Amino acid sequence: MIEALVVATATTGLFVLAKGARGNERYTIDPRLVVDLRDDRSGDLPCPWCYAPTGETDMTCGGCGRNFG
């Protein structure tokens, strides 16, 4: 029983040492595959009728042409 425990401990130690000896591999990141979840548009609300993006100074919607206000 003790022999099995010693063998298991030694085997686990060898696996840990082998993993540590390889070092840390560096992976290159393809910037085309990175997704940016930030919305670069300002925090303005969309058009209430067609949901097109609008600016704070817009008098009419660029998508549907309706007047604001």
C-alpha positions as CSV (number, residue, x, y, z in Angstrom):
1,M,0.0,0.0,0.0
2,I,2.8,2.4,0.9
3,E,4.7,1.5,-2.2
4,A,1.7,2.5,-4.4
5,L,1.5,5.9,-2.6
6,V,5.2,6.5,-3.1
7,V,4.9,5.6,-6.8
8,A,1.9,7.9,-7.3
9,T,3.6,10.8,-5.5
10,A,6.8,10.3,-7.5
11,T,4.9,10.1,-10.8
12,T,3.0,13.3,-10.0
13,G,6.2,15.0,-9.1
14,L,7.8,14.0,-12.4
15,F,4.8,15.4,-14.3
16,V,5.0,18.7,-12.5
17,L,8.7,18.9,-13.1
18,A,8.3,18.1,-16.8
19,K,5.6,20.8,-17.2
20,G,7.8,23.4,-15.4
21,A,10.9,22.5,-17.5
22,R,9.0,23.4,-20.8
23,G,8.6,27.0,-19.7
24,N,5.9,29.4,-20.7
25,E,5.1,29.4,-24.4
26,R,4.1,32.8,-25.8
27,Y,1.2,32.8,-28.2
28,T,0.7,35.5,-30.8
29,I,-2.6,37.2,-31.1
30,D,-4.1,38.0,-34.5
31,P,-5.6,41.5,-34.1
32,R,-8.2,40.8,-36.8
33,L,-9.8,38.2,-34.4
34,V,-10.0,40.5,-31.4
35,V,-13.6,41.7,-30.7
36,D,-13.9,45.2,-29.1
37,L,-17.2,45.4,-27.2
38,R,-16.9,49.1,-26.5
39,D,-19.3,51.3,-28.5
40,D,-17.2,54.2,-29.9
41,R,-20.4,56.2,-30.6
42,S,-21.3,58.7,-27.9
43,G,-23.9,57.9,-25.3
44,D,-26.7,59.5,-27.3
45,L,-30.0,57.7,-27.7
46,P,-31.1,56.1,-31.0
47,C,-34.0,57.4,-33.0
48,P,-37.3,56.4,-31.3
49,W,-38.9,55.4,-34.6
50,C,-36.2,53.5,-36.6
51,Y,-33.5,53.1,-33.9
52,A,-30.8,54.6,-36.1
53,P,-27.8,56.2,-34.2
54,T,-28.3,60.0,-33.6
55,G,-26.2,62.8,-32.3
56,E,-27.1,65.3,-29.6
57,T,-27.2,68.2,-32.1
58,D,-29.3,66.4,-34.8
59,M,-32.6,68.1,-35.6
60,T,-33.8,65.2,-37.8
61,C,-33.0,61.5,-37.9
62,G,-30.5,60.4,-40.5
63,G,-32.2,57.1,-41.0
64,C,-35.9,57.9,-41.3
65,G,-35.9,61.7,-41.7
66,R,-38.4,62.5,-38.9
67,N,-38.0,65.7,-36.8
68,F,-37.0,65.5,-33.2
69,G,-38.8,67.5,-30.6
